Amino acid sequence: MALPAITPYPMPTASDLPTNRVNWTPDPKRAVLLIHDMQQYFVDAFTAGASPVIELLENIRALRSACDELGIPVVYSAQPGGQTPEQRGLLQDFWGPGINDGPYQKQIVKELPPGERDIVLTKWRYSAFQKTDFRARLTQLGRDQLIVCGIYAHIGCLMTSCEAFMQEVEPFFVADAVADFSLEKHRLAITYAAERCAVVMTTERLIKALRGEAGASAEPEAALEAAPAAESGSLTKDGLRELVADLLQEAPSSIAEHDNLITQWGLDSIRIMSLAERWRRSGAEVTFVELAERPTLADWFALLSARLSRTLPNGDYITT
């Protein structure tokens, strides 16, 4: 029932982000930063000095600094040590007694010390809203946006984001300022957040958005911007090859028409889901499963051609 030892894994980058369903923009006059459960007990599960904890600490520090600069309130969540079985409730069945009664495990990591004006919220369940006055504090502050960072992405960070959404607070889930048990769990969290309850952004893009700078779009990397056939008018076979090559950061000429994009080139599920969503928005009703079952340029082009309203006689273009 103890926390697992977490094997190092690469922190997701901007090109790994799923497509957001909404286009909320973070506003320094509406936002609060939540630094979620960055206590020694939880951080010690990671391998010190390795990814993703290196990027996690660096990016949370950057977020914290930007929020201080912009006057954005900062809230830390922290679970108490030495909880009784009654206080622990059903968490006991899944995770055991949790943080012990000593000073070490419950302390916020030394890299991220709370400031004098910061709020430290005693947290009792996965969601920071449960058994706390967190929602009332947001109301008192006149804030209705929540920037979420910390650990663990698929547990407390995701549950807090979901509950914020259900309480009419817009969550911003910072993909490279959260960390998890594994890359698989991390991807699960950011995909669910983007599709169901939050806007998923990188630290860099979120800070730029808060500052009103250019390049702050919450959309995935520029390669995905070229994905929709309807928006660009047409998609050629060469255009499809270039799109996929950009996602893979490979030369287009190196990817053959019948190469398996998953097993030979490592195209992951997040990027495939993003492509499927973009093409659906363009009128091509394709699914993630269909793309994953036939992961070649030739098959994708044939599938897109069949699903769009017509194919030009020469077969080189698909249009809506």
N, C-alpha and C positions, 0 to 999 in steps of 0.2 A: 504493500500500500504506500510505500515511500515514493518520492519523486524519482523518475528514472535518471540515470546518468546520460547526459545529452551529447551525442557524437557531433563534432563540428560539421557544419554545412555552410554553403555559400549564402550570404544574405541576398535576397532578391533585389534586382535592380529595376530601373524604369521599364526596360524592355520586357520584363516578366509580368508586368501588371495586367490584370484583367480589365475589360471594358466596363466603365461605370454606367449604371442605368440612369443616373441623375447628374446634373451639372451644377450642383451647389458650389458656391465660392466662399472660402473662409474669409471672415471679416474680423479684423482686430477689435472692433467695437462690440462684436457679438460672441466672440470665442472665449473658451476656457481651455487651458492645457491640462490634461490628466496624465500624470506619470504613474503608471499602474504597477503596484506591487514590486517595485525595484528594491526588494529587501534581500539581505545576504542569504537567507535560507533558500530563496528561489534562484538567485543568480549563481549560487555555488553549484547548481546542477550542470552548468555549462563548463566547458574547458576554458580556463582562464587564458587570455592572450590569443585566442583563436576566434575565427568567425563562427557564429554570427555575433558573439558578444562584443567583439571589438567595434563593429559598426553600430551595434545597438547603443552602446555607451556614447560613442562619438555623436551619433545623430540625435539622441535625446539631449545631450549637452547643447547642440546647435539649436534645437527647438526651444529649449529653456532660455538660451541667450536671446533669441529673436523675440520671444514672448516678453521677457524683461524689457527689452528695447522698446517694444510696442505697447507696453502697459496691459498686457493680457494676463489675467489672473492665472496662477499655477496651483493645482491641487495634486497632492500626493495621496494615493491610497496605500494603506499599510495594515496588514492583518496583525492582530495582537498575539502575543505568545502565551503559552500556558493556558489555553482555553479548556474549560470543563467539557465533558461529553455533551452536556445540555447546550452549551454555547456552540459547540462544534456541529451538532445536529447530524444531518445525513452526510456531511463532508467526511465525518469519521469513518463511514463505511467505505468510501472510495479512497481516501487519502491518509487515513490514520489520524493521529493526534495533531499533526501539523507542527507549527513553530514551537520550540520549547520555551521554558520560562526564563532563560538566560538573556543577557543583553546582546549577544552577538547575532543570533539568527534573525531577530526582528528588526535590526537597524537598517535604515536605508543605506545603500552602498555609498562609500566615501566619495566616489566620483560625482554623485548627484545629491549633494546635501540640500535639504529644504532651506529656503531663505526665511528671514524674519516675518515677511508678509504672506508667505505661502500657507495654504491650508493643508493640514495633514488629517486625512479622513480615516477613521478606524473602520475597517472593512471586514464584513462577516461572511459574505457569500461570493459566488463567482462575480455577480454584478455589483458594481460599486453603489448602485442605487438601493440594493436590498438591505433592510434593517439599518438604514442611514438617513440623514437629512440632506443628502446630496442634491436632490431635485430642488428642495427649498432654498438651498444655498445658491444654486444657479439663478433661481427666480430673484432672490435678493440682490444678486450681482447684476441683474438685467441682461443675462446672457442666455442665448438659445442655440449655441453651437459648441461642440465638444471635440477637441483634438485628442485622439487616444494614442498613447505610446506605452511601451513597457512589456511585461510578460504576464502570462503566456498568451500568445496571439489567439489560439483557438479556444481558450477557456475564458478567463476573466476579461481580456480585452474585447473579444467578440461579444460576449454576453452583455458587457456594459454598453457597447455600441448598439446592440439590438434594443436594449431597454431605453437608451437615450432616444432612439428612433421612435419607439412606442410612446414616449412621453413628450413628443413634439420638439425634440432637440436634434439638430442636424449633426451627425457624427462624421468626423474625418479620421479615417483609419490610416495611420502612417506606416506604409508597408515595410520600410527599411529602418523603422524605429520601434519595431516589435520583434520578438523572437519566440521560438517555440521548441517543442520536443524534437522536431525533425523538419526537414524541408517540406515533406509531404503535408504535415500538419500546418505549417506556415502557409503553404499555398491554399490549403482548404480554407483557412481563415480569411485570407484576402479575397479569395473568389466569392465566398459566401457574403462577405461584407459588401463588395461591389455590386453583387446581384440582388441583395435583399434589404440592406439597411444603411449603407454609408457610402461616402466617396473615398476611394482608395487613392492615395497620392504618395510620392516619395517625399522625403524630408526637404530636398532642394526645391521641389515644385511648390510644396506647401508654404515654405518660407517666402518664396518669390510672390506667391499669391497674396499672402498677408501684407507684403510690402508694396503690392500693386505693380510689380515688375513684369516685364515681358517674359514670355516663355513659361507661364505659370499654369498652362492648361492641365486639367486632371486626366486628359486622355493618354493612352499609351504612346509609345514612341512613334516618331513620324512615319515609320514604315506602315503602321496600321492605318494612318490617315489616308493612305492610298488604296485601302482595301475595298471600299464599297464601289461596286460597278456603277450603281445608279448615280452616285455623286460625281463621278468622274466622266460619266457618259458611256464609257466602254472599258473593257479589260481585255488586253491581248494576252496570248500565251506567254510572250516575253515579259509583259507586265506582271503576270502572276509569278513567273520565275524570279523576277527582280524583287517582288514583295517578299516572297519566302526567303530569298537570299539575304535581304536586309534584316529580317527577323533572326536569321541564323548567323548574321555577320560573316557571310561567306561571299565569294565571287559568284555572280549568277552563272557564269560559264561552267562552274565546277559541279553544278547540280543537274543531273541528267533527268530526263522526262519521266523515267520509270524508277528512279531511286526511291527507296522507302524513307520518307522524311523523318519518321520516328526512329527506326532502328539504325539507319545509316547516318542520319544527320542530327539526331537528338532533339527534334522539335517536341516541345513539351505540351502538356494538356492545357495549360493556361493560355498559351499562344493560339492553340487550335480553337479553344472556346471563344477567344476574342475574335478570331477570323469568322467563326460561324455566326456570332452575334452581328458582326458588321455586315456580312453578306445577307443575313435575314432582313436587316434594316433596308437593304437595297432591293429587296424583292425576291431574293433567291432563298427559298425555304429549305436550307440545308441544316443538318444537325451536327453536333459534336461527334456523335457515334458514327454517322456516315463518313465524316472526314477522317476519323481515327481508323475506321475499318479499311479505307482505301487511301492511304497516305502517300500518294504520288502526285506529281504535277499533272500528269496525263489524266488520272482519274478525277482529280479535283476540277480540272477544266471541263471535262465531259459532264460532271455532275452539275456544275454551275450553269453550263450551257443548257442542260435539260430543264433546269428549274427556272431559269429566266424566261421571259416571254417569247424570245425569238433568238435565233442564231443567224448571223449573216452568212450568205452563201459560201464565202471562201473559208469559213470556219475559224478565222483568225480573231474574231471579236465576239464578245458576248455583251448584249445590251439589254436595257429594260425599256 
